[in-house]
Structures are given as structure tokens and as C-alpha cells.
Amino acid sequence: MLNCDLHCHSTCSDGLLPAADVAARAAANGVDLLALTDHDTLDGLPAAQAAAAAAGMRFVNGVEVSIEWQALQIHVLGYAFDRDDAALNDGLATIRSGRVERAQRMAAELAKVGIDGAFDGAMRFAANPSLISRAHFGRHLVDSGVCKDLRSVFESYLVPGRPGYVAHRWATLADALGWIHGAGGIAAVAHPGRYKLSRPEMRRFLTEYKGLGGQAIEVVSGSHTQEHVDTFARLAREYGFLASRGSDFHGPGESYFDLGRLAPLPDGLKPIWDAF
């Protein structure tokens, strides 16, 4: 089976490495096919594609779109689309437009619990200020000694119910799928095991997703346990979804898995890359 890594990030969103370096690292790790999937931006794709070509590695356009479904933030991956498509680019721009204002509100909430200067601190880690995210706040809080690692930052401050979390109005599921499909691409649900959905809620989500034309789901992910892999492999078979695989690599020492180091897809699944 091809060593495909279809989920990773660069400094164009919340990764630690420039897009070209992400592609070079993937090639050095034996990846055969890479998709760079930065959050809500396509800026890193040209550099990543050029570096992939220089290394003799196949490359496919990718993006991770932030959506809201029943007041829950969920991510939808898009692949193999026309990156010059106007509607897709305009849609992603609308998502990005609210991130700075949200970050300012997050900093204000953190100040209420005695953590001052969080906005400026997070901005130091954001190569693209318009895409400032919780990960950048997390890196600042680790760097400043408030927490020992990113996981403890999120658990203590940056998830719903914690003092630094601020809700944001993202795209709808229909928006994201419309943009991806309109640009000729294929959609996949990103790391479904991370969402706090009951089994009935997950089925409702996947049913709605499929009804809107969703074709695939990420089965093997850097943040999935073996139980997650088994569960979403079964659901992929049940719903007739193509199966995706991606490390969700953000940077050395920060991600659960390095590029290309994941287990293969379980048997009996149809790989998404066969559709590219």
C-alpha cells in the first residue's frame, strides 16, 4: 500500500515548519503521496507542491475547513480541488476574517484569570496573523511556563467550559462541502474521534454529511486510538465512505506521529487516494 499522509500543517496556519520543509520532511520519511491541509488557507500549497516535485514525491492540494455543526466545531478536509477556484478562496477568506477578533476575546478571558499579555504572546507564534488560533495561544502558555505542554493548555484553558475558550461562528457543513465540491474536490471528515459526539449524534452528523455529498472519512489519524480506528473503519464500510489516512503533523516534538509514520488503513476499506 502507498504511504499516503493526507493531513499536515505548515506555518501558513498553525504548524511549526514552512510548507516546503513539511514536504521535504515527508519525502525523507518515505511518504509517497502528501496533502498539505492548512486550516482555512491555501497559501502553502505552491511551495509544498514545488518541494514535493523536487523530491520526487506525489502531491495533492489539501485544506482543512473549520465548520460549526450543532454548536460544535468540526473540521472537514478537502482534497484534489482547483486551488484557483474563486468561491473556495472567498469562502476561506470569510472564515479567516473573524480569527483576530476571536483571539482578542480569548486574551481578555485569559486576563480575567491572571494571564496577561496572551494576545501579543500568541501573535509571536503566528506566522500568518490572520490565522491566529488556539494552538498559538497554547505555544505561548507553554513558552511562558503557565502549562507544561499543549495538551495541558487545552485541557485547562482552551476547550469549552474553560476560561480561555471563546466560541466563533465558523462555516456550515453545507458551506464547506459546497466550496470543496464546487472546486472539483473530494471531502473527508477530519479526525472524527476527537469530537465530543454521542453515537447517535455521530450517526446524525454522518448521515447529514453523506446527504450533502460527503464522500470520505479520516479513519487513521495521529490523534486516533485503535478503538477509534476500528469504530470509524466500521462506519466507513457502513456508509460507503472512502477512507483517509493522515498524521495531523504540526511539528517535531509537538505531534503524536511524524509524517508518514502511521499504521496502514485497515483491510476492506477503499482508500481515498484511489479517487484522486
Contacts in CASP RR format, 6 or more apart in sequence:
PFRMAT RR
TARGET T0000
AUTHOR 0000-0000-0000
METHOD contacts of the structure
MODEL  1
MLNCDLHCHSTCSDGLLPAADVAARAAANGVDLLALTDHDTLDGLPAAQA
AAAAAGMRFVNGVEVSIEWQALQIHVLGYAFDRDDAALNDGLATIRSGRV
ERAQRMAAELAKVGIDGAFDGAMRFAANPSLISRAHFGRHLVDSGVCKDL
RSVFESYLVPGRPGYVAHRWATLADALGWIHGAGGIAAVAHPGRYKLSRP
EMRRFLTEYKGLGGQAIEVVSGSHTQEHVDTFARLAREYGFLASRGSDFH
GPGESYFDLGRLAPLPDGLKPIWDAF
1 264 0 8 1.000
1 265 0 8 1.000
1 271 0 8 1.000
2 32 0 8 1.000
2 33 0 8 1.000
2 271 0 8 1.000
2 273 0 8 1.000
3 30 0 8 1.000
3 31 0 8 1.000
3 32 0 8 1.000
3 33 0 8 1.000
3 260 0 8 1.000
4 31 0 8 1.000
4 32 0 8 1.000
4 33 0 8 1.000
4 34 0 8 1.000
4 245 0 8 1.000
4 246 0 8 1.000
4 271 0 8 1.000
4 273 0 8 1.000
5 26 0 8 1.000
5 31 0 8 1.000
5 33 0 8 1.000
5 34 0 8 1.000
5 35 0 8 1.000
5 245 0 8 1.000
5 246 0 8 1.000
5 247 0 8 1.000
5 249 0 8 1.000
5 259 0 8 1.000
5 260 0 8 1.000
5 262 0 8 1.000
6 33 0 8 1.000
6 34 0 8 1.000
6 35 0 8 1.000
6 37 0 8 1.000
6 60 0 8 1.000
6 62 0 8 1.000
6 77 0 8 1.000
6 79 0 8 1.000
6 188 0 8 1.000
6 218 0 8 1.000
6 244 0 8 1.000
6 245 0 8 1.000
6 246 0 8 1.000
6 272 0 8 1.000
6 273 0 8 1.000
7 35 0 8 1.000
7 37 0 8 1.000
7 64 0 8 1.000
7 77 0 8 1.000
7 190 0 8 1.000
7 191 0 8 1.000
7 218 0 8 1.000
7 221 0 8 1.000
7 244 0 8 1.000
7 245 0 8 1.000
7 246 0 8 1.000
7 247 0 8 1.000
7 248 0 8 1.000
7 249 0 8 1.000
8 22 0 8 1.000
8 26 0 8 1.000
8 34 0 8 1.000
8 35 0 8 1.000
8 36 0 8 1.000
8 37 0 8 1.000
8 246 0 8 1.000
8 247 0 8 1.000
8 248 0 8 1.000
8 249 0 8 1.000
8 250 0 8 1.000
8 259 0 8 1.000
9 15 0 8 1.000
9 22 0 8 1.000
9 36 0 8 1.000
9 37 0 8 1.000
9 38 0 8 1.000
9 39 0 8 1.000
9 64 0 8 1.000
9 248 0 8 1.000
9 249 0 8 1.000
9 250 0 8 1.000
9 251 0 8 1.000
10 17 0 8 1.000
10 18 0 8 1.000
10 19 0 8 1.000
10 21 0 8 1.000
10 22 0 8 1.000
10 36 0 8 1.000
10 38 0 8 1.000
10 44 0 8 1.000
10 48 0 8 1.000
11 17 0 8 1.000
11 18 0 8 1.000
11 19 0 8 1.000
11 127 0 8 1.000
11 128 0 8 1.000
12 19 0 8 1.000
12 38 0 8 1.000
12 41 0 8 1.000
12 43 0 8 1.000
12 44 0 8 1.000
12 127 0 8 1.000
12 128 0 8 1.000
12 131 0 8 1.000
13 38 0 8 1.000
13 39 0 8 1.000
13 40 0 8 1.000
13 41 0 8 1.000
13 64 0 8 1.000
13 128 0 8 1.000
13 131 0 8 1.000
13 133 0 8 1.000
14 38 0 8 1.000
14 39 0 8 1.000
14 126 0 8 1.000
14 131 0 8 1.000
14 133 0 8 1.000
14 135 0 8 1.000
14 136 0 8 1.000
14 250 0 8 1.000
15 38 0 8 1.000
15 135 0 8 1.000
15 250 0 8 1.000
15 251 0 8 1.000
16 250 0 8 1.000
16 251 0 8 1.000
16 252 0 8 1.000
16 254 0 8 1.000
17 25 0 8 1.000
17 251 0 8 1.000
17 252 0 8 1.000
18 47 0 8 1.000
19 36 0 8 1.000
19 38 0 8 1.000
19 43 0 8 1.000
19 44 0 8 1.000
19 45 0 8 1.000
19 47 0 8 1.000
19 48 0 8 1.000
19 51 0 8 1.000
20 47 0 8 1.000
20 48 0 8 1.000
20 50 0 8 1.000
20 51 0 8 1.000
21 51 0 8 1.000
22 36 0 8 1.000
22 48 0 8 1.000
22 249 0 8 1.000
22 259 0 8 1.000
23 34 0 8 1.000
23 36 0 8 1.000
23 47 0 8 1.000
23 48 0 8 1.000
23 49 0 8 1.000
23 51 0 8 1.000
23 52 0 8 1.000
23 55 0 8 1.000
23 57 0 8 1.000
23 59 0 8 1.000
24 51 0 8 1.000
24 55 0 8 1.000
25 258 0 8 1.000
25 259 0 8 1.000
26 34 0 8 1.000
26 52 0 8 1.000
26 57 0 8 1.000
26 259 0 8 1.000
26 260 0 8 1.000
27 34 0 8 1.000
27 51 0 8 1.000
27 52 0 8 1.000
27 55 0 8 1.000
27 56 0 8 1.000
27 57 0 8 1.000
28 55 0 8 1.000
29 258 0 8 1.000
29 259 0 8 1.000
29 260 0 8 1.000
29 261 0 8 1.000
30 260 0 8 1.000
31 57 0 8 1.000
31 259 0 8 1.000
31 260 0 8 1.000
32 57 0 8 1.000
32 58 0 8 1.000
33 57 0 8 1.000
33 58 0 8 1.000
33 59 0 8 1.000
33 60 0 8 1.000
33 273 0 8 1.000
33 276 0 8 1.000
34 48 0 8 1.000
34 52 0 8 1.000
34 57 0 8 1.000
34 58 0 8 1.000
34 59 0 8 1.000
34 60 0 8 1.000
34 259 0 8 1.000
35 59 0 8 1.000
35 60 0 8 1.000
35 61 0 8 1.000
35 62 0 8 1.000
35 77 0 8 1.000
35 79 0 8 1.000
36 44 0 8 1.000
36 45 0 8 1.000
36 48 0 8 1.000
36 59 0 8 1.000
36 62 0 8 1.000
37 62 0 8 1.000
37 63 0 8 1.000
37 64 0 8 1.000
37 77 0 8 1.000
37 78 0 8 1.000
37 190 0 8 1.000
38 44 0 8 1.000
38 63 0 8 1.000
38 64 0 8 1.000
38 131 0 8 1.000
39 64 0 8 1.000
39 66 0 8 1.000
39 75 0 8 1.000
39 131 0 8 1.000
39 133 0 8 1.000
40 63 0 8 1.000
40 64 0 8 1.000
40 65 0 8 1.000
40 66 0 8 1.000
40 92 0 8 1.000
40 95 0 8 1.000
40 96 0 8 1.000
40 131 0 8 1.000
41 63 0 8 1.000
41 92 0 8 1.000
41 96 0 8 1.000
41 128 0 8 1.000
41 131 0 8 1.000
42 61 0 8 1.000
42 62 0 8 1.000
42 63 0 8 1.000
42 83 0 8 1.000
42 88 0 8 1.000
42 89 0 8 1.000
42 92 0 8 1.000
43 128 0 8 1.000
45 61 0 8 1.000
45 62 0 8 1.000
45 83 0 8 1.000
48 59 0 8 1.000
49 59 0 8 1.000
49 61 0 8 1.000
52 58 0 8 1.000
52 59 0 8 1.000
53 59 0 8 1.000
60 79 0 8 1.000
60 80 0 8 1.000
60 273 0 8 1.000
60 276 0 8 1.000
61 79 0 8 1.000
61 80 0 8 1.000
61 81 0 8 1.000
61 82 0 8 1.000
61 83 0 8 1.000
62 77 0 8 1.000
62 78 0 8 1.000
62 79 0 8 1.000
62 80 0 8 1.000
62 81 0 8 1.000
63 77 0 8 1.000
63 78 0 8 1.000
63 81 0 8 1.000
63 88 0 8 1.000
63 92 0 8 1.000
63 180 0 8 1.000
64 75 0 8 1.000
64 76 0 8 1.000
64 77 0 8 1.000
64 78 0 8 1.000
64 190 0 8 1.000
65 75 0 8 1.000
65 76 0 8 1.000
65 77 0 8 1.000
65 78 0 8 1.000
65 92 0 8 1.000
65 95 0 8 1.000
65 171 0 8 1.000
65 176 0 8 1.000
65 179 0 8 1.000
65 180 0 8 1.000
66 73 0 8 1.000
66 75 0 8 1.000
66 95 0 8 1.000
66 170 0 8 1.000
66 171 0 8 1.000
67 73 0 8 1.000
67 74 0 8 1.000
67 75 0 8 1.000
67 76 0 8 1.000
67 170 0 8 1.000
67 171 0 8 1.000
67 172 0 8 1.000
67 173 0 8 1.000
67 175 0 8 1.000
67 176 0 8 1.000
68 74 0 8 1.000
68 168 0 8 1.000
68 169 0 8 1.000
68 170 0 8 1.000
68 171 0 8 1.000
68 172 0 8 1.000
69 172 0 8 1.000
69 173 0 8 1.000
69 205 0 8 1.000
69 208 0 8 1.000
70 201 0 8 1.000
70 205 0 8 1.000
71 167 0 8 1.000
72 195 0 8 1.000
72 196 0 8 1.000
72 197 0 8 1.000
73 168 0 8 1.000
73 170 0 8 1.000
74 173 0 8 1.000
74 189 0 8 1.000
74 190 0 8 1.000
74 195 0 8 1.000
74 205 0 8 1.000
75 189 0 8 1.000
75 190 0 8 1.000
75 191 0 8 1.000
76 173 0 8 1.000
76 176 0 8 1.000
76 177 0 8 1.000
76 180 0 8 1.000
76 187 0 8 1.000
76 188 0 8 1.000
76 189 0 8 1.000
76 190 0 8 1.000
77 187 0 8 1.000
77 188 0 8 1.000
77 189 0 8 1.000
77 190 0 8 1.000
77 218 0 8 1.000
77 244 0 8 1.000
78 180 0 8 1.000
78 185 0 8 1.000
78 186 0 8 1.000
78 187 0 8 1.000
78 188 0 8 1.000
79 185 0 8 1.000
79 186 0 8 1.000
79 187 0 8 1.000
79 188 0 8 1.000
79 272 0 8 1.000
79 276 0 8 1.000
80 184 0 8 1.000
80 185 0 8 1.000
80 186 0 8 1.000
80 275 0 8 1.000
80 276 0 8 1.000
81 88 0 8 1.000
81 180 0 8 1.000
81 182 0 8 1.000
81 183 0 8 1.000
81 184 0 8 1.000
81 185 0 8 1.000
81 186 0 8 1.000
82 88 0 8 1.000
82 183 0 8 1.000
82 184 0 8 1.000
82 185 0 8 1.000
83 89 0 8 1.000
83 183 0 8 1.000
85 179 0 8 1.000
85 182 0 8 1.000
85 183 0 8 1.000
85 184 0 8 1.000
87 178 0 8 1.000
87 179 0 8 1.000
87 182 0 8 1.000
87 183 0 8 1.000
88 179 0 8 1.000
88 180 0 8 1.000
88 182 0 8 1.000
88 183 0 8 1.000
91 171 0 8 1.000
91 175 0 8 1.000
91 179 0 8 1.000
92 179 0 8 1.000
94 171 0 8 1.000
95 170 0 8 1.000
95 171 0 8 1.000
96 130 0 8 1.000
96 131 0 8 1.000
97 130 0 8 1.000
98 168 0 8 1.000
99 130 0 8 1.000
99 131 0 8 1.000
99 132 0 8 1.000
99 133 0 8 1.000
99 168 0 8 1.000
100 129 0 8 1.000
100 130 0 8 1.000
100 132 0 8 1.000
102 166 0 8 1.000
102 168 0 8 1.000
103 119 0 8 1.000
103 122 0 8 1.000
103 123 0 8 1.000
103 132 0 8 1.000
103 133 0 8 1.000
103 136 0 8 1.000
103 137 0 8 1.000
104 119 0 8 1.000
105 166 0 8 1.000
106 118 0 8 1.000
106 119 0 8 1.000
106 134 0 8 1.000
106 137 0 8 1.000
106 158 0 8 1.000
106 164 0 8 1.000
106 165 0 8 1.000
106 166 0 8 1.000
107 117 0 8 1.000
107 118 0 8 1.000
107 119 0 8 1.000
107 122 0 8 1.000
107 137 0 8 1.000
109 163 0 8 1.000
109 164 0 8 1.000
109 165 0 8 1.000
109 166 0 8 1.000
110 116 0 8 1.000
110 118 0 8 1.000
110 137 0 8 1.000
110 157 0 8 1.000
110 163 0 8 1.000
110 164 0 8 1.000
111 117 0 8 1.000
111 118 0 8 1.000
112 163 0 8 1.000
113 163 0 8 1.000
113 164 0 8 1.000
115 141 0 8 1.000
115 146 0 8 1.000
115 157 0 8 1.000
118 137 0 8 1.000
118 140 0 8 1.000
118 141 0 8 1.000
121 140 0 8 1.000
121 144 0 8 1.000
122 132 0 8 1.000
122 136 0 8 1.000
122 137 0 8 1.000
122 138 0 8 1.000
122 139 0 8 1.000
122 140 0 8 1.000
123 129 0 8 1.000
123 132 0 8 1.000
123 136 0 8 1.000
124 140 0 8 1.000
125 135 0 8 1.000
125 136 0 8 1.000
125 139 0 8 1.000
125 140 0 8 1.000
125 143 0 8 1.000
126 132 0 8 1.000
126 133 0 8 1.000
126 136 0 8 1.000
134 154 0 8 1.000
134 158 0 8 1.000
135 150 0 8 1.000
135 250 0 8 1.000
137 153 0 8 1.000
137 157 0 8 1.000
137 158 0 8 1.000
137 164 0 8 1.000
138 147 0 8 1.000
138 150 0 8 1.000
138 153 0 8 1.000
138 154 0 8 1.000
138 157 0 8 1.000
138 158 0 8 1.000
139 150 0 8 1.000
141 147 0 8 1.000
141 153 0 8 1.000
141 157 0 8 1.000
142 148 0 8 1.000
142 149 0 8 1.000
142 150 0 8 1.000
142 153 0 8 1.000
146 153 0 8 1.000
147 153 0 8 1.000
147 156 0 8 1.000
147 157 0 8 1.000
150 254 0 8 1.000
155 162 0 8 1.000
156 162 0 8 1.000
157 163 0 8 1.000
157 164 0 8 1.000
157 165 0 8 1.000
158 164 0 8 1.000
158 165 0 8 1.000
159 165 0 8 1.000
160 167 0 8 1.000
171 179 0 8 1.000
173 208 0 8 1.000
173 209 0 8 1.000
173 212 0 8 1.000
174 212 0 8 1.000
176 187 0 8 1.000
177 187 0 8 1.000
177 209 0 8 1.000
177 212 0 8 1.000
177 213 0 8 1.000
177 214 0 8 1.000
178 212 0 8 1.000
180 186 0 8 1.000
180 187 0 8 1.000
181 187 0 8 1.000
181 213 0 8 1.000
186 215 0 8 1.000
186 216 0 8 1.000
186 242 0 8 1.000
186 272 0 8 1.000
186 275 0 8 1.000
186 276 0 8 1.000
187 213 0 8 1.000
187 214 0 8 1.000
187 215 0 8 1.000
187 216 0 8 1.000
188 215 0 8 1.000
188 216 0 8 1.000
188 217 0 8 1.000
188 218 0 8 1.000
188 242 0 8 1.000
188 244 0 8 1.000
188 272 0 8 1.000
189 206 0 8 1.000
189 209 0 8 1.000
189 216 0 8 1.000
189 217 0 8 1.000
189 218 0 8 1.000
190 218 0 8 1.000
190 221 0 8 1.000
190 248 0 8 1.000
191 218 0 8 1.000
191 221 0 8 1.000
191 222 0 8 1.000
191 223 0 8 1.000
191 224 0 8 1.000
191 248 0 8 1.000
192 202 0 8 1.000
192 217 0 8 1.000
192 218 0 8 1.000
192 228 0 8 1.000
192 232 0 8 1.000
193 221 0 8 1.000
193 223 0 8 1.000
193 224 0 8 1.000
193 228 0 8 1.000
193 231 0 8 1.000
193 232 0 8 1.000
194 223 0 8 1.000
195 202 0 8 1.000
197 205 0 8 1.000
202 235 0 8 1.000
206 217 0 8 1.000
206 235 0 8 1.000
206 239 0 8 1.000
210 239 0 8 1.000
210 241 0 8 1.000
214 241 0 8 1.000
215 241 0 8 1.000
215 242 0 8 1.000
215 272 0 8 1.000
215 275 0 8 1.000
216 236 0 8 1.000
216 241 0 8 1.000
216 242 0 8 1.000
216 243 0 8 1.000
216 244 0 8 1.000
216 272 0 8 1.000
216 275 0 8 1.000
217 232 0 8 1.000
217 235 0 8 1.000
217 236 0 8 1.000
217 239 0 8 1.000
217 241 0 8 1.000
217 242 0 8 1.000
217 243 0 8 1.000
217 244 0 8 1.000
218 232 0 8 1.000
218 243 0 8 1.000
218 244 0 8 1.000
218 245 0 8 1.000
218 246 0 8 1.000
219 229 0 8 1.000
219 232 0 8 1.000
219 233 0 8 1.000
219 236 0 8 1.000
219 243 0 8 1.000
219 244 0 8 1.000
219 245 0 8 1.000
219 265 0 8 1.000
219 266 0 8 1.000
219 269 0 8 1.000
220 229 0 8 1.000
220 243 0 8 1.000
220 244 0 8 1.000
220 245 0 8 1.000
220 246 0 8 1.000
220 262 0 8 1.000
220 263 0 8 1.000
220 264 0 8 1.000
220 265 0 8 1.000
220 266 0 8 1.000
221 228 0 8 1.000
221 245 0 8 1.000
221 246 0 8 1.000
221 247 0 8 1.000
221 248 0 8 1.000
221 262 0 8 1.000
222 246 0 8 1.000
222 247 0 8 1.000
222 248 0 8 1.000
222 255 0 8 1.000
222 256 0 8 1.000
222 257 0 8 1.000
222 262 0 8 1.000
223 248 0 8 1.000
223 256 0 8 1.000
224 232 0 8 1.000
229 263 0 8 1.000
229 266 0 8 1.000
230 266 0 8 1.000
233 243 0 8 1.000
233 265 0 8 1.000
233 266 0 8 1.000
233 269 0 8 1.000
235 241 0 8 1.000
236 242 0 8 1.000
236 243 0 8 1.000
236 269 0 8 1.000
237 268 0 8 1.000
237 269 0 8 1.000
240 270 0 8 1.000
242 269 0 8 1.000
242 270 0 8 1.000
242 271 0 8 1.000
242 272 0 8 1.000
242 274 0 8 1.000
242 275 0 8 1.000
243 265 0 8 1.000
243 266 0 8 1.000
243 269 0 8 1.000
243 270 0 8 1.000
243 271 0 8 1.000
243 272 0 8 1.000
244 271 0 8 1.000
244 272 0 8 1.000
245 262 0 8 1.000
245 264 0 8 1.000
245 265 0 8 1.000
245 271 0 8 1.000
246 260 0 8 1.000
246 262 0 8 1.000
247 255 0 8 1.000
247 256 0 8 1.000
247 257 0 8 1.000
247 258 0 8 1.000
247 259 0 8 1.000
247 260 0 8 1.000
247 261 0 8 1.000
247 262 0 8 1.000
248 255 0 8 1.000
248 256 0 8 1.000
248 257 0 8 1.000
249 255 0 8 1.000
249 257 0 8 1.000
249 258 0 8 1.000
249 259 0 8 1.000
252 258 0 8 1.000
265 271 0 8 1.000
END
